[in-house]
Amino acid sequence: MAMLRALVAFGLVLTSLACASAEEKQEKVVSPAPSAARPEFPLVVRIDDKALDPLRAKDVRQQGHVDSIVLGTRAVGTSETRGAMNVNIIPDRDDAAFIIRFHGETRTRTTGSNGPAIIRSRTATEFDCARLVVFEPRIGLVAGKSTSAARTSLVFDGFDTDRRLGRRLITRIAEQRANEQFEVARAIAQRDNEAEVRQAFDERLDKQLAEINQQLNIARYVNALFGPKSKPHLATRSCQDCILVGIGNEDSPRRLVTFPPEREKSAPIEIWVHNSLFGERLANLTAILGTIEDRILPAAAKLQVLQLLLGPQTAEPQFDVGFQQGWVVIGIQNDLPKTAVAVLAGR
């Protein structure tokens, strides 16, 4: 609702400025600007690479609990996972794709019991998890099936028993059997550690993307500017440093090949609205306001928009409104949900 209220509030400001312009018309005559031809996609949402920063995490740390059965031995202990998450946009694709990758290491230290024998061991699993995320126009950001690769080392730290009688025999037999089953035990540890990390990674990412889709609900902009009964066409495109979502009508091309003009300083999230969507009167006014030297609304007008959006107590603006080559640009600071650094659930 924040974006929708921003657009509505911006329209109110433009209307008030139009009235003020009419009062000054006797002193200064301004020739109406010609209506610009509507582009193929008159509404474009630009998601900058830095808007995906909440999905990144440089230092992921999580401690957990291990309680599992391996080859008849119950192993109980602790685990510690450390790693980093990164996001890479895949340029020049029509599905606005990017890859989220989680790389790190999980270490476990356990004490196992099998009959009278006690086995102390530790594992270290280096892992790399990845998921491809694409933009589905009617849904939002959707993640595919995760892939993962892992490499595990296993070390037996010692063998013991809780019995006094036959201690040396019990520990010798336990060590012999453990060494015989070493490779199988290592493979099971790798499988379990990898599965735990991948499951936690999937659950966390699904939650994050659901929150982002709620923030980026494209239908709000479409209904506000095209009408709730319209049947707009959406096309997406991934570039080197951003994701673009173009909204047009059913006659628009299937691919987004014409991009909005470049800006010197882009906001994390930008809503580009072509002045043809505002109607003839507001389009002319937009063209007039575009002659302002810094191409940004005066502070008083911007503050009025913000107060209508967030309440009269608001003091610092969270968005900017500018004009560029026939477009109204609403720049929004990073409004995507910030998540905790920890990604993995405790085991």
HELIX and SHEET records of a PDB file:
HELIX    1   1 ALA A    2  GLU A   23  1                                  22    
HELIX    2   2 ASP A   49  LEU A   55  5                                   7    
HELIX    3   3 ARG A  167  GLU A  180  1                                  14    
HELIX    4   4 PHE A  182  GLN A  215  1                                  34    
HELIX    5   5 ILE A  218  PHE A  226  1                                   9    
HELIX    6   6 ASN A  275  PHE A  278  5                                   4    
HELIX    7   7 GLU A  280  LEU A  289  1                                  10    
HELIX    8   8 ALA A  299  LEU A  310  1                                  12    
SHEET    1   A 6 HIS A 233  SER A 238  0                                        
SHEET    2   A 6 CYS A 242  GLY A 248 -1                                        
SHEET    3   A 6 LEU A  43  ASP A  48 -1                                        
SHEET    4   A 6 ILE A 269  HIS A 274 -1                                        
SHEET    5   A 6 TRP A 327  ILE A 332 -1                                        
SHEET    6   A 6 PHE A 319  GLN A 324 -1                                        
SHEET    1   B 5 ALA A  57  VAL A  70  0                                        
SHEET    2   B 5 THR A  73  ILE A  89 -1                                        
SHEET    3   B 5 PHE A  98  ASN A 114 -1                                        
SHEET    4   B 5 ALA A 117  GLU A 136 -1                                        
SHEET    5   B 5 GLY A 140  ALA A 143 -1                                        
SHEET    1   C 5 ALA A  57  VAL A  70  0                                        
SHEET    2   C 5 THR A  73  ILE A  89 -1                                        
SHEET    3   C 5 PHE A  98  ASN A 114 -1                                        
SHEET    4   C 5 ALA A 117  GLU A 136 -1                                        
SHEET    5   C 5 THR A 147  THR A 161 -1                                        
END                                                                             
